[in-house]
Amino acid sequence: MGILLRFVLLLLLVMLVLRALWRVVAGVIDGATLPQGGRGGSPERGVQMVRDPVCGTFLPPSNAVSLTERGGEVRYFCSEKCREAYKARA
Ligand SMILES: [Zn+2]
């Protein structure tokens, strides 16, 4: 009986250690997958948005109407209408 009790206790100990180890492994997997998800989302967020100074709309430069000012600075607008309004105001 004494040997059986020791065996059961040893088995329980091994199960506890394995469970603890599994938590560590699961934590490492979670830690490794989270930054990858962040990297996957960053290219979309990395698209540089420009602001229309007339109406305040944010839009990607590829969809914007541009205006190069005398100083060489480029302004972006959501439409020709806003560009004309900016020119009239300046
Ligand atoms: Zn606009």
PDB file of the backbone (N, CA, C, O) and the ligand in Angstrom, with CONECT records:
HET     ZN  A 101       1
ATOM      1  N   MET A   1       0.839  -1.227   0.000  1.00  0.00           N
ATOM      2  CA  MET A   1       0.000   0.000   0.000  1.00  0.00           C
ATOM      3  C   MET A   1       0.862   1.260   0.000  1.00  0.00           C
ATOM      4  O   MET A   1       0.569   2.238  -0.688  1.00  0.00           O
ATOM      5  N   GLY A   2       1.948   1.207   0.803  1.00  0.00           N
ATOM      6  CA  GLY A   2       2.829   2.378   0.882  1.00  0.00           C
ATOM      7  C   GLY A   2       3.454   2.711  -0.456  1.00  0.00           C
ATOM      8  O   GLY A   2       3.588   3.885  -0.800  1.00  0.00           O
ATOM      9  N   ILE A   3       3.833   1.715  -1.205  1.00  0.00           N
ATOM     10  CA  ILE A   3       4.456   1.922  -2.520  1.00  0.00           C
ATOM     11  C   ILE A   3       3.427   2.516  -3.496  1.00  0.00           C
ATOM     12  O   ILE A   3       3.750   3.417  -4.270  1.00  0.00           O
ATOM     13  N   LEU A   4       2.186   2.002  -3.454  1.00  0.00           N
ATOM     14  CA  LEU A   4       1.120   2.497  -4.335  1.00  0.00           C
ATOM     15  C   LEU A   4       0.832   3.974  -4.054  1.00  0.00           C
ATOM     16  O   LEU A   4       0.655   4.763  -4.982  1.00  0.00           O
ATOM     17  N   LEU A   5       0.786   4.351  -2.748  1.00  0.00           N
ATOM     18  CA  LEU A   5       0.518   5.746  -2.370  1.00  0.00           C
ATOM     19  C   LEU A   5       1.623   6.659  -2.906  1.00  0.00           C
ATOM     20  O   LEU A   5       1.357   7.745  -3.421  1.00  0.00           O
ATOM     21  N   ARG A   6       2.856   6.198  -2.773  1.00  0.00           N
ATOM     22  CA  ARG A   6       3.977   7.000  -3.285  1.00  0.00           C
ATOM     23  C   ARG A   6       3.867   7.167  -4.800  1.00  0.00           C
ATOM     24  O   ARG A   6       4.124   8.243  -5.341  1.00  0.00           O
ATOM     25  N   PHE A   7       3.485   6.090  -5.464  1.00  0.00           N
ATOM     26  CA  PHE A   7       3.344   6.117  -6.929  1.00  0.00           C
ATOM     27  C   PHE A   7       2.267   7.127  -7.344  1.00  0.00           C
ATOM     28  O   PHE A   7       2.449   7.902  -8.284  1.00  0.00           O
ATOM     29  N   VAL A   8       1.114   7.095  -6.600  1.00  0.00           N
ATOM     30  CA  VAL A   8       0.014   8.027  -6.912  1.00  0.00           C
ATOM     31  C   VAL A   8       0.458   9.467  -6.675  1.00  0.00           C
ATOM     32  O   VAL A   8       0.176  10.352  -7.483  1.00  0.00           O
ATOM     33  N   LEU A   9       1.156   9.697  -5.559  1.00  0.00           N
ATOM     34  CA  LEU A   9       1.640  11.057  -5.262  1.00  0.00           C
ATOM     35  C   LEU A   9       2.625  11.535  -6.329  1.00  0.00           C
ATOM     36  O   LEU A   9       2.592  12.694  -6.742  1.00  0.00           O
ATOM     37  N   LEU A  10       3.499  10.630  -6.769  1.00  0.00           N
ATOM     38  CA  LEU A  10       4.481  10.959  -7.802  1.00  0.00           C
ATOM     39  C   LEU A  10       3.768  11.305  -9.112  1.00  0.00           C
ATOM     40  O   LEU A  10       4.134  12.243  -9.820  1.00  0.00           O
ATOM     41  N   LEU A  11       2.737  10.508  -9.405  1.00  0.00           N
ATOM     42  CA  LEU A  11       1.969  10.731 -10.629  1.00  0.00           C
ATOM     43  C   LEU A  11       1.292  12.112 -10.589  1.00  0.00           C
ATOM     44  O   LEU A  11       1.294  12.847 -11.577  1.00  0.00           O
ATOM     45  N   LEU A  12       0.712  12.447  -9.419  1.00  0.00           N
ATOM     46  CA  LEU A  12       0.067  13.759  -9.261  1.00  0.00           C
ATOM     47  C   LEU A  12       1.089  14.886  -9.433  1.00  0.00           C
ATOM     48  O   LEU A  12       0.809  15.898 -10.076  1.00  0.00           O
ATOM     49  N   LEU A  13       2.274  14.696  -8.850  1.00  0.00           N
ATOM     50  CA  LEU A  13       3.342  15.698  -8.945  1.00  0.00           C
ATOM     51  C   LEU A  13       3.747  15.903 -10.407  1.00  0.00           C
ATOM     52  O   LEU A  13       3.909  17.032 -10.870  1.00  0.00           O
ATOM     53  N   VAL A  14       3.905  14.790 -11.117  1.00  0.00           N
ATOM     54  CA  VAL A  14       4.287  14.854 -12.533  1.00  0.00           C
ATOM     55  C   VAL A  14       3.220  15.596 -13.332  1.00  0.00           C
ATOM     56  O   VAL A  14       3.535  16.412 -14.198  1.00  0.00           O
ATOM     57  N   MET A  15       1.939  15.301 -13.030  1.00  0.00           N
ATOM     58  CA  MET A  15       0.839  15.979 -13.732  1.00  0.00           C
ATOM     59  C   MET A  15       0.851  17.479 -13.468  1.00  0.00           C
ATOM     60  O   MET A  15       0.620  18.278 -14.376  1.00  0.00           O
ATOM     61  N   LEU A  16       1.129  17.867 -12.194  1.00  0.00           N
ATOM     62  CA  LEU A  16       1.188  19.294 -11.844  1.00  0.00           C
ATOM     63  C   LEU A  16       2.331  19.983 -12.581  1.00  0.00           C
ATOM     64  O   LEU A  16       2.178  21.095 -13.086  1.00  0.00           O
ATOM     65  N   VAL A  17       3.485  19.305 -12.636  1.00  0.00           N
ATOM     66  CA  VAL A  17       4.661  19.879 -13.313  1.00  0.00           C
ATOM     67  C   VAL A  17       4.372  20.030 -14.800  1.00  0.00           C
ATOM     68  O   VAL A  17       4.690  21.055 -15.403  1.00  0.00           O
ATOM     69  N   LEU A  18       3.761  18.994 -15.389  1.00  0.00           N
ATOM     70  CA  LEU A  18       3.436  19.049 -16.818  1.00  0.00           C
ATOM     71  C   LEU A  18       2.456  20.186 -17.115  1.00  0.00           C
ATOM     72  O   LEU A  18       2.577  20.890 -18.118  1.00  0.00           O
ATOM     73  N   ARG A  19       1.470  20.345 -16.202  1.00  0.00           N
ATOM     74  CA  ARG A  19       0.479  21.407 -16.402  1.00  0.00           C
ATOM     75  C   ARG A  19       1.152  22.786 -16.341  1.00  0.00           C
ATOM     76  O   ARG A  19       0.856  23.677 -17.137  1.00  0.00           O
ATOM     77  N   ALA A  20       2.072  22.933 -15.364  1.00  0.00           N
ATOM     78  CA  ALA A  20       2.804  24.196 -15.223  1.00  0.00           C
ATOM     79  C   ALA A  20       3.651  24.452 -16.468  1.00  0.00           C
ATOM     80  O   ALA A  20       3.702  25.568 -16.985  1.00  0.00           O
ATOM     81  N   LEU A  21       4.315  23.392 -16.939  1.00  0.00           N
ATOM     82  CA  LEU A  21       5.140  23.521 -18.153  1.00  0.00           C
ATOM     83  C   LEU A  21       4.270  23.918 -19.356  1.00  0.00           C
ATOM     84  O   LEU A  21       4.670  24.747 -20.173  1.00  0.00           O
ATOM     85  N   TRP A  22       3.071  23.312 -19.454  1.00  0.00           N
ATOM     86  CA  TRP A  22       2.185  23.606 -20.578  1.00  0.00           C
ATOM     87  C   TRP A  22       1.745  25.073 -20.571  1.00  0.00           C
ATOM     88  O   TRP A  22       1.616  25.716 -21.613  1.00  0.00           O
ATOM     89  N   ARG A  23       1.517  25.585 -19.325  1.00  0.00           N
ATOM     90  CA  ARG A  23       1.143  27.005 -19.218  1.00  0.00           C
ATOM     91  C   ARG A  23       2.270  27.893 -19.740  1.00  0.00           C
ATOM     92  O   ARG A  23       2.025  28.880 -20.433  1.00  0.00           O
ATOM     93  N   VAL A  24       3.514  27.527 -19.398  1.00  0.00           N
ATOM     94  CA  VAL A  24       4.680  28.306 -19.857  1.00  0.00           C
ATOM     95  C   VAL A  24       4.762  28.241 -21.385  1.00  0.00           C
ATOM     96  O   VAL A  24       4.963  29.255 -22.054  1.00  0.00           O
ATOM     97  N   VAL A  25       4.599  27.017 -21.926  1.00  0.00           N
ATOM     98  CA  VAL A  25       4.672  26.835 -23.387  1.00  0.00           C
ATOM     99  C   VAL A  25       3.548  27.631 -24.063  1.00  0.00           C
ATOM    100  O   VAL A  25       3.782  28.307 -25.065  1.00  0.00           O
ATOM    101  N   ALA A  26       2.328  27.549 -23.513  1.00  0.00           N
ATOM    102  CA  ALA A  26       1.197  28.282 -24.082  1.00  0.00           C
ATOM    103  C   ALA A  26       1.453  29.788 -24.022  1.00  0.00           C
ATOM    104  O   ALA A  26       1.107  30.521 -24.949  1.00  0.00           O
ATOM    105  N   GLY A  27       2.063  30.244 -22.919  1.00  0.00           N
ATOM    106  CA  GLY A  27       2.383  31.665 -22.775  1.00  0.00           C
ATOM    107  C   GLY A  27       3.391  32.112 -23.810  1.00  0.00           C
ATOM    108  O   GLY A  27       3.276  33.205 -24.364  1.00  0.00           O
ATOM    109  N   VAL A  28       4.392  31.260 -24.076  1.00  0.00           N
ATOM    110  CA  VAL A  28       5.417  31.575 -25.086  1.00  0.00           C
ATOM    111  C   VAL A  28       4.766  31.642 -26.466  1.00  0.00           C
ATOM    112  O   VAL A  28       5.083  32.523 -27.265  1.00  0.00           O
ATOM    113  N   ILE A  29       3.841  30.694 -26.747  1.00  0.00           N
ATOM    114  CA  ILE A  29       3.148  30.697 -28.048  1.00  0.00           C
ATOM    115  C   ILE A  29       2.313  31.978 -28.188  1.00  0.00           C
ATOM    116  O   ILE A  29       2.325  32.616 -29.241  1.00  0.00           O
ATOM    117  N   ASP A  30       1.593  32.350 -27.127  1.00  0.00           N
ATOM    118  CA  ASP A  30       0.798  33.590 -27.157  1.00  0.00           C
ATOM    119  C   ASP A  30       1.694  34.799 -27.383  1.00  0.00           C
ATOM    120  O   ASP A  30       1.385  35.679 -28.186  1.00  0.00           O
ATOM    121  N   GLY A  31       2.822  34.827 -26.652  1.00  0.00           N
ATOM    122  CA  GLY A  31       3.747  35.949 -26.786  1.00  0.00           C
ATOM    123  C   GLY A  31       4.348  36.039 -28.173  1.00  0.00           C
ATOM    124  O   GLY A  31       4.637  37.132 -28.660  1.00  0.00           O
ATOM    125  N   ALA A  32       4.542  34.874 -28.825  1.00  0.00           N
ATOM    126  CA  ALA A  32       5.143  34.854 -30.155  1.00  0.00           C
ATOM    127  C   ALA A  32       4.131  35.229 -31.234  1.00  0.00           C
ATOM    128  O   ALA A  32       4.495  35.830 -32.245  1.00  0.00           O
ATOM    129  N   THR A  33       2.859  34.876 -31.025  1.00  0.00           N
ATOM    130  CA  THR A  33       1.857  35.128 -32.061  1.00  0.00           C
ATOM    131  C   THR A  33       1.347  36.570 -32.025  1.00  0.00           C
ATOM    132  O   THR A  33       1.011  37.129 -33.070  1.00  0.00           O
ATOM    133  N   LEU A  34       1.285  37.182 -30.832  1.00  0.00           N
ATOM    134  CA  LEU A  34       0.752  38.544 -30.730  1.00  0.00           C
ATOM    135  C   LEU A  34       1.538  39.578 -31.543  1.00  0.00           C
ATOM    136  O   LEU A  34       0.926  40.342 -32.288  1.00  0.00           O
ATOM    137  N   PRO A  35       2.890  39.632 -31.425  1.00  0.00           N
ATOM    138  CA  PRO A  35       3.616  40.624 -32.235  1.00  0.00           C
ATOM    139  C   PRO A  35       3.450  40.393 -33.733  1.00  0.00           C
ATOM    140  O   PRO A  35       3.438  41.349 -34.510  1.00  0.00           O
ATOM    141  N   GLN A  36       3.318  39.105 -34.152  1.00  0.00           N
ATOM    142  CA  GLN A  36       3.112  38.820 -35.578  1.00  0.00           C
ATOM    143  C   GLN A  36       1.801  39.425 -36.059  1.00  0.00           C
ATOM    144  O   GLN A  36       1.721  39.962 -37.164  1.00  0.00           O
ATOM    145  N   GLY A  37       0.761  39.331 -35.205  1.00  0.00           N
ATOM    146  CA  GLY A  37      -0.525  39.936 -35.548  1.00  0.00           C
ATOM    147  C   GLY A  37      -0.393  41.438 -35.679  1.00  0.00           C
ATOM    148  O   GLY A  37      -1.009  42.060 -36.544  1.00  0.00           O
ATOM    149  N   GLY A  38       0.440  42.026 -34.785  1.00  0.00           N
ATOM    150  CA  GLY A  38       0.657  43.477 -34.852  1.00  0.00           C
ATOM    151  C   GLY A  38       1.365  43.865 -36.133  1.00  0.00           C
ATOM    152  O   GLY A  38       1.036  44.871 -36.761  1.00  0.00           O
ATOM    153  N   ARG A  39       2.362  43.037 -36.522  1.00  0.00           N
ATOM    154  CA  ARG A  39       3.092  43.324 -37.762  1.00  0.00           C
ATOM    155  C   ARG A  39       2.169  43.190 -38.976  1.00  0.00           C
ATOM    156  O   ARG A  39       2.283  43.942 -39.945  1.00  0.00           O
ATOM    157  N   GLY A  40       1.241  42.205 -38.904  1.00  0.00           N
ATOM    158  CA  GLY A  40       0.310  42.005 -40.011  1.00  0.00           C
ATOM    159  C   GLY A  40      -0.606  43.193 -40.202  1.00  0.00           C
ATOM    160  O   GLY A  40      -1.013  43.503 -41.322  1.00  0.00           O
ATOM    161  N   GLY A  41      -0.938  43.874 -39.076  1.00  0.00           N
ATOM    162  CA  GLY A  41      -1.857  45.010 -39.177  1.00  0.00           C
ATOM    163  C   GLY A  41      -1.172  46.315 -39.502  1.00  0.00           C
ATOM    164  O   GLY A  41      -1.818  47.266 -39.943  1.00  0.00           O
ATOM    165  N   SER A  42       0.158  46.374 -39.284  1.00  0.00           N
ATOM    166  CA  SER A  42       0.854  47.656 -39.431  1.00  0.00           C
ATOM    167  C   SER A  42       0.908  48.193 -40.862  1.00  0.00           C
ATOM    168  O   SER A  42       0.817  49.410 -41.023  1.00  0.00           O
ATOM    169  N   PRO A  43       1.050  47.371 -41.921  1.00  0.00           N
ATOM    170  CA  PRO A  43       1.122  47.971 -43.259  1.00  0.00           C
ATOM    171  C   PRO A  43      -0.102  48.827 -43.603  1.00  0.00           C
ATOM    172  O   PRO A  43       0.023  49.863 -44.255  1.00  0.00           O
ATOM    173  N   GLU A  44      -1.289  48.384 -43.159  1.00  0.00           N
ATOM    174  CA  GLU A  44      -2.497  49.177 -43.435  1.00  0.00           C
ATOM    175  C   GLU A  44      -2.449  50.514 -42.696  1.00  0.00           C
ATOM    176  O   GLU A  44      -2.817  51.557 -43.236  1.00  0.00           O
ATOM    177  N   ARG A  45      -1.980  50.453 -41.428  1.00  0.00           N
ATOM    178  CA  ARG A  45      -1.883  51.681 -40.637  1.00  0.00           C
ATOM    179  C   ARG A  45      -0.749  52.554 -41.135  1.00  0.00           C
ATOM    180  O   ARG A  45      -0.769  53.767 -40.929  1.00  0.00           O
ATOM    181  N   GLY A  46       0.258  51.951 -41.799  1.00  0.00           N
ATOM    182  CA  GLY A  46       1.426  52.680 -42.249  1.00  0.00           C
ATOM    183  C   GLY A  46       1.173  53.571 -43.456  1.00  0.00           C
ATOM    184  O   GLY A  46       2.041  54.368 -43.814  1.00  0.00           O
ATOM    185  N   VAL A  47       0.007  53.461 -44.097  1.00  0.00           N
ATOM    186  CA  VAL A  47      -0.319  54.299 -45.251  1.00  0.00           C
ATOM    187  C   VAL A  47      -0.398  55.752 -44.775  1.00  0.00           C
ATOM    188  O   VAL A  47      -1.195  56.094 -43.901  1.00  0.00           O
ATOM    189  N   GLN A  48       0.434  56.584 -45.363  1.00  0.00           N
ATOM    190  CA  GLN A  48       0.496  57.987 -44.965  1.00  0.00           C
ATOM    191  C   GLN A  48      -0.749  58.721 -45.459  1.00  0.00           C
ATOM    192  O   GLN A  48      -1.028  58.755 -46.657  1.00  0.00           O
ATOM    193  N   MET A  49      -1.485  59.301 -44.529  1.00  0.00           N
ATOM    194  CA  MET A  49      -2.692  60.041 -44.892  1.00  0.00           C
ATOM    195  C   MET A  49      -2.364  61.524 -44.913  1.00  0.00           C
ATOM    196  O   MET A  49      -1.571  62.011 -44.108  1.00  0.00           O
ATOM    197  N   VAL A  50      -2.977  62.221 -45.831  1.00  0.00           N
ATOM    198  CA  VAL A  50      -2.786  63.667 -45.922  1.00  0.00           C
ATOM    199  C   VAL A  50      -4.089  64.355 -45.539  1.00  0.00           C
ATOM    200  O   VAL A  50      -5.171  63.785 -45.678  1.00  0.00           O
ATOM    201  N   ARG A  51      -3.968  65.601 -45.050  1.00  0.00           N
ATOM    202  CA  ARG A  51      -5.150  66.308 -44.580  1.00  0.00           C
ATOM    203  C   ARG A  51      -5.462  67.473 -45.515  1.00  0.00           C
ATOM    204  O   ARG A  51      -4.609  68.299 -45.838  1.00  0.00           O
ATOM    205  N   ASP A  52      -6.702  67.496 -45.923  1.00  0.00           N
ATOM    206  CA  ASP A  52      -7.212  68.612 -46.717  1.00  0.00           C
ATOM    207  C   ASP A  52      -7.302  69.820 -45.790  1.00  0.00           C
ATOM    208  O   ASP A  52      -8.084  69.791 -44.839  1.00  0.00           O
ATOM    209  N   PRO A  53      -6.515  70.901 -46.038  1.00  0.00           N
ATOM    210  CA  PRO A  53      -6.545  72.044 -45.105  1.00  0.00           C
ATOM    211  C   PRO A  53      -7.835  72.852 -45.171  1.00  0.00           C
ATOM    212  O   PRO A  53      -8.097  73.674 -44.293  1.00  0.00           O
ATOM    213  N   VAL A  54      -8.642  72.626 -46.202  1.00  0.00           N
ATOM    214  CA  VAL A  54      -9.886  73.392 -46.349  1.00  0.00           C
ATOM    215  C   VAL A  54     -11.006  72.772 -45.514  1.00  0.00           C
ATOM    216  O   VAL A  54     -11.603  73.439 -44.669  1.00  0.00           O
ATOM    217  N   CYS A  55     -11.285  71.485 -45.760  1.00  0.00           N
ATOM    218  CA  CYS A  55     -12.395  70.846 -45.052  1.00  0.00           C
ATOM    219  C   CYS A  55     -11.945  69.894 -43.951  1.00  0.00           C
ATOM    220  O   CYS A  55     -12.771  69.398 -43.185  1.00  0.00           O
ATOM    221  N   GLY A  56     -10.622  69.630 -43.863  1.00  0.00           N
ATOM    222  CA  GLY A  56     -10.098  68.793 -42.782  1.00  0.00           C
ATOM    223  C   GLY A  56     -10.216  67.296 -43.012  1.00  0.00           C
ATOM    224  O   GLY A  56      -9.996  66.515 -42.087  1.00  0.00           O
ATOM    225  N   THR A  57     -10.561  66.877 -44.231  1.00  0.00           N
ATOM    226  CA  THR A  57     -10.688  65.450 -44.542  1.00  0.00           C
ATOM    227  C   THR A  57      -9.316  64.798 -44.661  1.00  0.00           C
ATOM    228  O   THR A  57      -8.404  65.355 -45.272  1.00  0.00           O
ATOM    229  N   PHE A  58      -9.178  63.612 -44.072  1.00  0.00           N
ATOM    230  CA  PHE A  58      -7.952  62.822 -44.217  1.00  0.00           C
ATOM    231  C   PHE A  58      -8.140  61.849 -45.362  1.00  0.00           C
ATOM    232  O   PHE A  58      -9.165  61.171 -45.434  1.00  0.00           O
ATOM    233  N   LEU A  59      -7.166  61.769 -46.261  1.00  0.00           N
ATOM    234  CA  LEU A  59      -7.262  60.864 -47.401  1.00  0.00           C
ATOM    235  C   LEU A  59      -5.862  60.464 -47.865  1.00  0.00           C
ATOM    236  O   LEU A  59      -4.909  61.212 -47.649  1.00  0.00           O
ATOM    237  N   PRO A  60      -5.720  59.276 -48.510  1.00  0.00           N
ATOM    238  CA  PRO A  60      -4.404  58.886 -49.016  1.00  0.00           C
ATOM    239  C   PRO A  60      -4.006  59.775 -50.194  1.00  0.00           C
ATOM    240  O   PRO A  60      -4.869  60.150 -50.988  1.00  0.00           O
ATOM    241  N   PRO A  61      -2.706  60.126 -50.332  1.00  0.00           N
ATOM    242  CA  PRO A  61      -2.273  61.025 -51.410  1.00  0.00           C
ATOM    243  C   PRO A  61      -2.686  60.561 -52.804  1.00  0.00           C
ATOM    244  O   PRO A  61      -2.903  61.383 -53.694  1.00  0.00           O
ATOM    245  N   SER A  62      -2.796  59.229 -52.998  1.00  0.00           N
ATOM    246  CA  SER A  62      -3.185  58.698 -54.316  1.00  0.00           C
ATOM    247  C   SER A  62      -4.600  59.124 -54.704  1.00  0.00           C
ATOM    248  O   SER A  62      -4.919  59.201 -55.890  1.00  0.00           O
ATOM    249  N   ASN A  63      -5.442  59.400 -53.721  1.00  0.00           N
ATOM    250  CA  ASN A  63      -6.827  59.826 -53.995  1.00  0.00           C
ATOM    251  C   ASN A  63      -6.981  61.337 -53.916  1.00  0.00           C
ATOM    252  O   ASN A  63      -8.077  61.860 -54.117  1.00  0.00           O
ATOM    253  N   ALA A  64      -5.877  62.053 -53.622  1.00  0.00           N
ATOM    254  CA  ALA A  64      -5.980  63.485 -53.366  1.00  0.00           C
ATOM    255  C   ALA A  64      -5.662  64.309 -54.605  1.00  0.00           C
ATOM    256  O   ALA A  64      -4.985  63.849 -55.525  1.00  0.00           O
ATOM    257  N   VAL A  65      -6.165  65.531 -54.607  1.00  0.00           N
ATOM    258  CA  VAL A  65      -5.826  66.528 -55.624  1.00  0.00           C
ATOM    259  C   VAL A  65      -4.695  67.341 -55.005  1.00  0.00           C
ATOM    260  O   VAL A  65      -4.843  67.873 -53.905  1.00  0.00           O
ATOM    261  N   SER A  66      -3.558  67.441 -55.709  1.00  0.00           N
ATOM    262  CA  SER A  66      -2.407  68.123 -55.109  1.00  0.00           C
ATOM    263  C   SER A  66      -2.217  69.518 -55.679  1.00  0.00           C
ATOM    264  O   SER A  66      -2.652  69.832 -56.787  1.00  0.00           O
ATOM    265  N   LEU A  67      -1.560  70.330 -54.892  1.00  0.00           N
ATOM    266  CA  LEU A  67      -1.229  71.700 -55.302  1.00  0.00           C
ATOM    267  C   LEU A  67       0.164  71.998 -54.759  1.00  0.00           C
ATOM    268  O   LEU A  67       0.395  71.940 -53.551  1.00  0.00           O
ATOM    269  N   THR A  68       1.092  72.319 -55.665  1.00  0.00           N
ATOM    270  CA  THR A  68       2.440  72.667 -55.229  1.00  0.00           C
ATOM    271  C   THR A  68       2.503  74.176 -55.047  1.00  0.00           C
ATOM    272  O   THR A  68       2.269  74.938 -55.985  1.00  0.00           O
ATOM    273  N   GLU A  69       2.818  74.592 -53.841  1.00  0.00           N
ATOM    274  CA  GLU A  69       2.869  76.014 -53.539  1.00  0.00           C
ATOM    275  C   GLU A  69       4.182  76.618 -54.021  1.00  0.00           C
ATOM    276  O   GLU A  69       5.103  75.898 -54.405  1.00  0.00           O
ATOM    277  N   ARG A  70       4.257  77.927 -53.997  1.00  0.00           N
ATOM    278  CA  ARG A  70       5.450  78.630 -54.487  1.00  0.00           C
ATOM    279  C   ARG A  70       6.705  78.181 -53.745  1.00  0.00           C
ATOM    280  O   ARG A  70       7.780  78.100 -54.339  1.00  0.00           O
ATOM    281  N   GLY A  71       6.577  77.892 -52.459  1.00  0.00           N
ATOM    282  CA  GLY A  71       7.719  77.440 -51.660  1.00  0.00           C
ATOM    283  C   GLY A  71       8.126  76.000 -51.934  1.00  0.00           C
ATOM    284  O   GLY A  71       9.110  75.528 -51.364  1.00  0.00           O
ATOM    285  N   GLY A  72       7.397  75.287 -52.792  1.00  0.00           N
ATOM    286  CA  GLY A  72       7.703  73.898 -53.113  1.00  0.00           C
ATOM    287  C   GLY A  72       6.944  72.904 -52.244  1.00  0.00           C
ATOM    288  O   GLY A  72       7.033  71.695 -52.456  1.00  0.00           O
ATOM    289  N   GLU A  73       6.200  73.412 -51.266  1.00  0.00           N
ATOM    290  CA  GLU A  73       5.416  72.546 -50.376  1.00  0.00           C
ATOM    291  C   GLU A  73       4.170  72.061 -51.117  1.00  0.00           C
ATOM    292  O   GLU A  73       3.502  72.836 -51.801  1.00  0.00           O
ATOM    293  N   VAL A  74       3.871  70.790 -50.972  1.00  0.00           N
ATOM    294  CA  VAL A  74       2.714  70.205 -51.663  1.00  0.00           C
ATOM    295  C   VAL A  74       1.543  70.113 -50.696  1.00  0.00           C
ATOM    296  O   VAL A  74       1.672  69.599 -49.585  1.00  0.00           O
ATOM    297  N   ARG A  75       0.407  70.617 -51.136  1.00  0.00           N
ATOM    298  CA  ARG A  75      -0.841  70.532 -50.357  1.00  0.00           C
ATOM    299  C   ARG A  75      -1.753  69.529 -51.050  1.00  0.00           C
ATOM    300  O   ARG A  75      -1.754  69.413 -52.275  1.00  0.00           O
ATOM    301  N   TYR A  76      -2.519  68.817 -50.257  1.00  0.00           N
ATOM    302  CA  TYR A  76      -3.444  67.822 -50.806  1.00  0.00           C
ATOM    303  C   TYR A  76      -4.875  68.183 -50.433  1.00  0.00           C
ATOM    304  O   TYR A  76      -5.156  68.636 -49.324  1.00  0.00           O
ATOM    305  N   PHE A  77      -5.765  67.971 -51.389  1.00  0.00           N
ATOM    306  CA  PHE A  77      -7.179  68.305 -51.186  1.00  0.00           C
ATOM    307  C   PHE A  77      -8.046  67.130 -51.608  1.00  0.00           C
ATOM    308  O   PHE A  77      -7.644  66.303 -52.425  1.00  0.00           O
ATOM    309  N   CYS A  78      -9.256  67.072 -51.029  1.00  0.00           N
ATOM    310  CA  CYS A  78     -10.162  65.967 -51.332  1.00  0.00           C
ATOM    311  C   CYS A  78     -10.785  66.152 -52.714  1.00  0.00           C
ATOM    312  O   CYS A  78     -11.211  65.180 -53.338  1.00  0.00           O
ATOM    313  N   SER A  79     -10.840  67.391 -53.193  1.00  0.00           N
ATOM    314  CA  SER A  79     -11.481  67.654 -54.486  1.00  0.00           C
ATOM    315  C   SER A  79     -10.944  68.950 -55.096  1.00  0.00           C
ATOM    316  O   SER A  79     -10.290  69.744 -54.420  1.00  0.00           O
ATOM    317  N   GLU A  80     -11.230  69.149 -56.379  1.00  0.00           N
ATOM    318  CA  GLU A  80     -10.874  70.388 -57.083  1.00  0.00           C
ATOM    319  C   GLU A  80     -11.509  71.591 -56.387  1.00  0.00           C
ATOM    320  O   GLU A  80     -10.919  72.667 -56.296  1.00  0.00           O
ATOM    321  N   LYS A  81     -12.717  71.372 -55.907  1.00  0.00           N
ATOM    322  CA  LYS A  81     -13.475  72.437 -55.242  1.00  0.00           C
ATOM    323  C   LYS A  81     -12.704  72.990 -54.040  1.00  0.00           C
ATOM    324  O   LYS A  81     -12.604  74.202 -53.849  1.00  0.00           O
ATOM    325  N   CYS A  82     -12.157  72.060 -53.228  1.00  0.00           N
ATOM    326  CA  CYS A  82     -11.394  72.478 -52.052  1.00  0.00           C
ATOM    327  C   CYS A  82     -10.093  73.147 -52.478  1.00  0.00           C
ATOM    328  O   CYS A  82      -9.645  74.096 -51.834  1.00  0.00           O
ATOM    329  N   ARG A  83      -9.474  72.655 -53.573  1.00  0.00           N
ATOM    330  CA  ARG A  83      -8.224  73.250 -54.042  1.00  0.00           C
ATOM    331  C   ARG A  83      -8.488  74.685 -54.503  1.00  0.00           C
ATOM    332  O   ARG A  83      -7.715  75.592 -54.195  1.00  0.00           O
ATOM    333  N   GLU A  84      -9.563  74.882 -55.229  1.00  0.00           N
ATOM    334  CA  GLU A  84      -9.919  76.238 -55.700  1.00  0.00           C
ATOM    335  C   GLU A  84     -10.214  77.147 -54.504  1.00  0.00           C
ATOM    336  O   GLU A  84      -9.830  78.317 -54.495  1.00  0.00           O
ATOM    337  N   ALA A  85     -10.897  76.601 -53.501  1.00  0.00           N
ATOM    338  CA  ALA A  85     -11.219  77.378 -52.299  1.00  0.00           C
ATOM    339  C   ALA A  85      -9.947  77.776 -51.580  1.00  0.00           C
ATOM    340  O   ALA A  85      -9.846  78.889 -51.064  1.00  0.00           O
ATOM    341  N   TYR A  86      -8.957  76.864 -51.540  1.00  0.00           N
ATOM    342  CA  TYR A  86      -7.675  77.150 -50.878  1.00  0.00           C
ATOM    343  C   TYR A  86      -6.926  78.224 -51.655  1.00  0.00           C
ATOM    344  O   TYR A  86      -6.367  79.144 -51.058  1.00  0.00           O
ATOM    345  N   LYS A  87      -6.910  78.115 -52.979  1.00  0.00           N
ATOM    346  CA  LYS A  87      -6.221  79.097 -53.834  1.00  0.00           C
ATOM    347  C   LYS A  87      -6.850  80.477 -53.662  1.00  0.00           C
ATOM    348  O   LYS A  87      -6.145  81.483 -53.582  1.00  0.00           O
ATOM    349  N   ALA A  88      -8.169  80.517 -53.608  1.00  0.00           N
ATOM    350  CA  ALA A  88      -8.898  81.782 -53.458  1.00  0.00           C
ATOM    351  C   ALA A  88      -8.593  82.420 -52.114  1.00  0.00           C
ATOM    352  O   ALA A  88      -8.518  83.642 -51.992  1.00  0.00           O
ATOM    353  N   ARG A  89      -8.415  81.555 -51.089  1.00  0.00           N
ATOM    354  CA  ARG A  89      -8.176  82.056 -49.739  1.00  0.00           C
ATOM    355  C   ARG A  89      -6.750  82.556 -49.594  1.00  0.00           C
ATOM    356  O   ARG A  89      -6.513  83.533 -48.884  1.00  0.00           O
ATOM    357  N   ALA A  90      -5.792  81.908 -50.252  1.00  0.00           N
ATOM    358  CA  ALA A  90      -4.376  82.241 -50.084  1.00  0.00           C
ATOM    359  C   ALA A  90      -4.015  83.574 -50.752  1.00  0.00           C
ATOM    360  O   ALA A  90      -2.861  83.997 -50.702  1.00  0.00           O
TER     361      ALA A  90
HETATM  362 ZN    ZN A 101     -11.995  69.015 -48.971  1.00  0.00          ZN2+
END
